[in-house]
Amino acid sequence: MNDKFNNWCALPTPMGEFRMYDSGDEHIRIVSMGEIEDLGSNPLLRVHSSCMASEVFGAADCDCADQLHESMKLIATEGRGLVVHLHQEGRGQGLSQKIRAVRFMQRDRLDTVEAFEALGLEQDTRDYAPVVALLRRLGISSVRLISNNPRKINYLEQHGVHVTMVNTHPIVRPENIDYLRTKKAKLGHKLPLDENGRPNGPIHFYHSDQPWGELSNFSRHAVFAGGRVWPTVEHFYQAQKFVGTPHDEAIRRCQTPMLAKKRAAALAEERREDWPTVKEDVMLEGLRAKFGQHPDLADRLLSSGDRVLVEHTRDDTYWGDGGDGTGKNQLGHLLMQVREELRRTAEDKQHSD
C-alpha cells in the first residue's frame, strides 16, 4: 500500500458522496465516507470480498451485492466509515473455481458447501491481512464490523483488533434462500433469516429493500401532498422543515431519499422554529398519503394484522427503537395508527355496501 493517502477521488453515489483511495494494489479497493485518516476510534467497517456475478451483472442467487449496498447505507447514515473491497472471488478460491462450484450446484442440486467438497476445495481461504495492515496504519484498534461472518471477526480479533458485530439483513429471494440457509447452517454465518417469521411477533423494518420495506419512508412510492408530487415520504417529510423557502423544492428534487435527508441535515440551522411541535403531524400526513394513495400498500399494511410494527435501527431513538428497544419507535406507532384508520375505513365501507 502507499505510505500516504494522497491519491483519491470523490465517489458520488445515490447514498451520498464517498471517497475512493488508491491502495497501491489493484486487488485492494478502499472506499470511505469522510477523510480516511479521520474516521474516529470505533468506525463502521465493511470487509467485502468481490463477487463479480452479483456486483457487476446483477446475479440474484447470493447476497453479496446486497450486503455491500446495505453497508454503504449504514455508513452513509452515520456519515463516516470504511469499506475495504478485496479481490477474493469464491471465498478465496478464485473465479474459475467459483464457476465450477456454481455449475455443480446447478447441475447436481448441491449446496455451496457440498459443491466445494465435491471439488476438493477448502471452504474459505480468504486472507484479511491487508485489512489489519490498513487499520494499523490508521491507528484504529476497534471497529464495528458490518458482517454476519464469525470468521472475519475471529481473524481481526486474533490480530489485535477489537470487533463488535453489526449484522446485515439479507434480501431473501427464491434464487438465494437455499444459499442463505446453507451459509447459516453449515458456515456459521449469523444470518437473521427468521427475524419476522413468528406469526404474532413484532415486525421489524428499516431498509426499503428488505422484508417489510414498504413501511420505510425511503420506499419508492410517490405521494401527492401539499399540491405537489413527492418521490417518497422521506422527501416530503424533510422538505417540510423548510416549507415556504427555496430549500423545500430543492429537497423534493433530490435523486434519492438518502440525499434528501442529507441535504436537510446540512441546512439544520435554517429549519423552521416550530418543527419539534409539528413533525409528528407532518409525518402522519405523509403516511396517510402514502397508504391512502397506493391500494397495494394499504393491503400490505393491513396484512400485518395486530402485530407490533418497529422501526429497528441503532441510528434513531425517536422514530426508531434505538436497536435495543429503548427508543420511542414513533414511526412504528404512527404506522399502527394509520393501519387502524385503514381498517375502520374498510369496515365502514363493508357495512355501507
C-alpha positions in Angstrom: 0.0 0.0 0.0 1.1 3.6 -0.5 2.6 5.3 2.5 0.2 8.3 2.2 -3.4 8.5 1.3 -2.9 11.4 -1.1 -4.3 9.8 -4.2 -8.1 9.7 -4.0 -11.2 10.9 -5.9 -14.8 11.7 -5.0 -17.2 8.8 -5.4 -20.7 10.2 -5.7 -23.4 7.5 -5.1 -27.2 7.5 -4.5 -26.4 7.2 -0.8 -24.1 10.2 -0.7 -20.5 11.1 -1.6 -17.8 8.7 -0.7 -14.1 8.8 -1.4 -12.1 6.1 -3.3 -8.5 5.8 -2.3 -5.5 4.3 -4.1 -4.2 1.4 -2.1 -1.3 0.7 -4.4 -2.7 -2.8 -5.1 -5.3 -3.4 -7.8 -6.7 -6.2 -5.7 -7.5 -4.0 -2.7 -10.0 -1.2 -3.1 -10.5 1.3 -0.3 -13.7 3.4 -0.1 -14.5 5.7 2.8 -17.1 8.3 3.7 -15.2 11.2 5.1 -11.4 11.6 5.2 -9.9 8.2 5.7 -7.5 9.5 8.4 -10.4 11.0 10.4 -12.7 8.0 10.9 -12.7 8.1 14.7 -11.8 5.4 17.2 -14.5 2.8 16.5 -15.7 3.3 12.9 -18.1 1.2 10.9 -16.1 -1.2 8.7 -17.2 -3.4 5.9 -14.6 -6.0 4.7 -16.1 -7.2 1.5 -14.9 -9.9 -0.9 -15.6 -9.3 -4.6 -18.5 -11.0 -6.3 -18.5 -10.2 -10.0 -21.6 -12.1 -10.7 -23.8 -10.0 -8.3 -22.0 -6.7 -8.2 -21.4 -6.3 -11.9 -24.0 -8.5 -13.6 -26.8 -8.4 -11.0 -27.0 -12.2 -10.2 -29.7 -12.9 -7.7 -28.6 -16.2 -6.3 -26.4 -14.8 -3.5 -26.4 -11.8 -1.1 -23.0 -10.3 -1.8 -24.1 -7.1 -3.6 -27.0 -6.7 -1.1 -24.5 -6.7 1.8 -22.3 -4.2 0.1 -25.2 -1.8 -0.6 -26.6 -2.2 3.0 -23.1 -1.5 4.4 -22.8 1.7 2.3 -26.2 2.8 3.5 -25.3 2.2 7.2 -22.0 4.2 6.7 -23.8 7.0 4.8 -26.4 7.2 7.6 -23.7 7.7 10.2 -21.7 10.0 7.8 -18.4 8.2 8.4 -17.0 4.7 7.8 -14.8 2.5 5.7 -15.2 -0.2 3.0 -12.3 -2.5 2.1 -13.1 -4.3 -1.1 -10.9 -7.4 -1.6 -10.5 -9.2 -4.9 -11.2 -12.7 -3.4 -13.8 -14.4 -5.6 -15.3 -17.7 -4.5 -14.4 -17.4 -0.8 -10.8 -17.0 -1.9 -10.7 -19.9 -4.4 -10.8 -17.6 -7.5 -13.4 -17.1 -10.2 -12.6 -20.2 -12.2 -13.2 -22.5 -9.2 -16.3 -20.5 -8.2 -17.8 -21.0 -11.7 -17.1 -24.8 -11.4 -18.7 -24.9 -7.9 -21.8 -23.0 -9.0 -22.2 -25.2 -12.0 -22.1 -28.3 -9.7 -24.7 -26.6 -7.5 -27.0 -26.0 -10.5 -26.4 -29.4 -12.3 -26.3 -31.8 -9.3 -28.5 -29.8 -6.9 -25.7 -29.4 -4.3 -25.5 -26.7 -1.8 -22.4 -24.4 -1.8 -20.6 -26.4 0.9 -21.2 -29.7 -0.9 -20.0 -28.2 -4.2 -16.7 -27.2 -2.6 -16.3 -30.6 -1.1 -17.0 -32.3 -4.4 -14.3 -30.3 -6.0 -11.9 -31.0 -3.1 -11.7 -27.3 -2.2 -11.2 -25.7 1.2 -14.4 -23.9 2.2 -12.8 -20.5 2.9 -9.3 -19.4 2.2 -9.7 -15.7 2.3 -7.0 -13.6 3.7 -7.7 -10.4 5.7 -4.1 -9.4 6.4 -4.3 -6.3 4.2 -7.2 -5.1 6.3 -5.3 -5.5 9.6 -2.3 -3.6 8.0 -4.6 -0.8 6.9 -6.2 -0.5 10.4 -2.7 -0.3 12.0 -1.6 2.4 9.6 -4.7 4.4 10.5 -4.2 3.8 14.3 -7.6 2.0 14.6 -7.8 -0.8 17.2 -11.5 -1.1 17.5 -14.2 -1.4 14.8 -17.9 -2.1 14.3 -17.7 -4.8 11.6 -20.6 -4.9 9.2 -20.8 -8.7 8.7 -22.5 -11.9 9.6 -19.3 -14.0 9.3 -17.7 -15.1 12.5 -14.5 -16.0 10.6 -13.9 -12.3 9.8 -14.4 -11.3 13.4 -12.1 -14.0 14.7 -9.4 -13.1 12.2 -9.4 -9.4 13.2 -9.5 -10.1 16.9 -6.7 -12.6 16.7 -4.6 -9.8 15.1 -5.3 -7.3 17.8 -8.5 -5.5 16.6 -11.5 -5.4 18.9 -14.6 -6.1 17.0 -18.4 -5.5 17.5 -20.6 -7.3 15.0 -23.2 -5.3 13.1 -25.5 -7.7 11.3 -26.6 -7.2 7.7 -30.1 -8.3 6.9 -30.5 -10.4 3.8 -32.9 -9.7 1.0 -34.4 -13.2 0.7 -35.3 -14.2 -2.9 -36.3 -17.6 -4.4 -32.9 -17.6 -6.1 -30.9 -17.2 -2.9 -32.9 -18.7 0.0 -31.2 -22.1 -0.1 -27.8 -20.5 -0.3 -28.5 -18.3 2.7 -29.8 -21.2 4.7 -26.6 -23.2 3.9 -24.4 -20.2 5.0 -26.3 -20.1 8.3 -26.4 -23.8 9.0 -23.1 -25.0 7.6 -20.7 -22.0 7.5 -21.9 -20.5 10.8 -23.0 -17.1 9.5 -25.2 -15.2 11.9 -28.0 -14.5 9.5 -31.3 -13.2 10.9 -33.4 -15.1 8.5 -36.3 -15.7 10.8 -36.5 -12.3 12.4 -40.0 -11.5 11.2 -41.1 -15.1 10.9 -43.2 -15.5 14.0 -46.8 -15.1 13.1 -47.7 -13.0 16.1 -44.3 -11.5 16.8 -43.3 -7.9 16.1 -42.4 -6.8 12.6 -39.0 -5.2 12.3 -38.4 -2.9 9.3 -35.8 -0.4 8.3 -34.3 -0.6 4.8 -36.7 -0.2 2.0 -35.2 -3.1 0.0 -35.6 -5.6 2.9 -38.6 -7.5 4.3 -41.5 -5.2 5.1 -39.5 -2.4 3.4 -42.8 -0.9 2.2 -43.2 0.5 5.7 -40.0 2.6 5.3 -40.2 6.3 4.4 -37.5 5.5 1.9 -39.6 3.1 -0.2 -40.0 4.3 -3.7 -43.7 5.2 -3.6 -44.6 8.7 -4.7 -47.1 10.7 -2.7 -49.2 13.7 -3.6 -49.3 16.2 -0.7 -49.4 20.0 -0.4 -50.2 20.4 -4.1 -47.0 18.6 -5.3 -45.8 15.1 -6.0 -43.0 13.8 -3.8 -40.8 10.9 -4.8 -41.0 9.4 -1.3 -42.4 10.2 2.1 -38.9 11.0 3.2 -38.6 13.7 0.6 -41.9 15.2 1.8 -41.0 15.0 5.5 -37.6 16.5 5.1 -38.8 19.3 2.8 -41.5 20.4 5.3 -38.7 21.5 7.6 -38.2 24.4 5.2 -41.7 24.9 3.8 -42.1 28.2 2.0 -38.4 28.5 1.2 -36.4 27.5 -1.9 -35.0 24.6 0.1 -38.2 22.6 0.1 -38.2 22.4 -3.7 -34.5 21.6 -3.8 -35.1 18.7 -1.4 -38.1 17.5 -3.5 -35.8 17.2 -6.5 -33.0 15.2 -4.7 -32.2 12.0 -6.6 -32.8 9.7 -3.6 -34.4 9.9 -0.1 -30.9 9.5 1.4 -29.7 12.6 -0.4 -32.9 14.4 0.6 -32.2 13.6 4.3 -28.6 14.6 4.0 -29.5 17.9 2.3 -31.9 18.7 5.1 -29.4 17.9 7.8 -26.9 20.3 6.2 -29.5 23.0 6.4 -30.5 22.3 10.0 -29.8 25.9 11.2 -32.4 27.2 8.8 -35.1 24.8 9.9 -38.5 26.2 10.9 -38.7 27.1 14.6 -41.9 25.1 15.3 -40.5 21.9 13.8 -40.3 19.9 17.1 -44.0 20.5 17.7 -45.3 19.8 14.2 -43.0 17.0 13.0 -45.3 14.1 14.0 -48.2 15.7 12.3 -46.1 16.1 9.1 -45.1 12.5 9.3 -48.6 11.4 9.8 -49.8 13.4 6.8 -47.1 11.8 4.6 -48.0 8.3 5.8 -51.7 8.8 5.3 -51.0 10.0 1.7 -48.7 7.0 1.0 -51.1 4.3 2.2 -54.2 6.1 1.1 -52.9 6.6 -2.5 -51.4 3.2 -3.0 -54.1 0.4 -2.5 -51.4 -2.3 -2.7 -49.5 -0.7 0.2 -52.7 -0.4 2.2 -53.3 -4.1 1.7 -49.8 -4.9 2.7 -50.1 -2.8 5.9 -53.4 -4.4 6.8 -51.9 -7.8 6.3 -49.7 -7.2 9.3 -52.8 -7.8 11.4 -52.3 -6.7 15.0 -48.5 -7.3 15.1 -46.4 -4.5 16.6 -44.5 -2.5 14.0 -41.0 -1.5 14.9 -38.5 0.6 13.0 -35.5 -1.3 14.1 -32.3 0.8 14.0 -29.5 1.9 16.2 -29.4 5.2 14.4 -32.7 6.7 15.7 -34.1 6.6 19.2 -37.1 8.9 18.3 -38.6 7.4 15.2 -36.9 4.1 15.7 -36.3 1.7 18.6 -32.6 2.5 19.0 -31.7 -1.0 18.0 -32.3 -2.4 21.5 -35.9 -1.4 22.2 -35.1 1.7 24.3 -36.1 4.1 21.5 -39.6 5.6 21.2 -40.4 4.0 17.9 -42.7 6.8 16.9 -42.8 5.8 13.3 -44.0 2.4 14.2 -46.7 3.9 16.4 -47.9 6.2 13.6 -47.9 3.3 11.1 -50.1 1.3 13.5 -52.4 4.4 13.8 -52.7 4.5 10.0 -53.3 0.8 9.9 -56.2 1.2 12.4 -57.6 4.0 10.3 -57.5 1.9 7.2 -59.2 -1.0 9.0 -62.0 1.2 10.2 -62.5 2.7 6.7 -62.7 -0.8 5.2 -65.2 -1.9 7.8 -67.3 1.2 7.3 -67.3 0.6 3.5 -68.3 -3.1 4.1 -71.2 -2.1 6.3 -72.4 0.6 3.8 -72.4 -2.0 1.0 
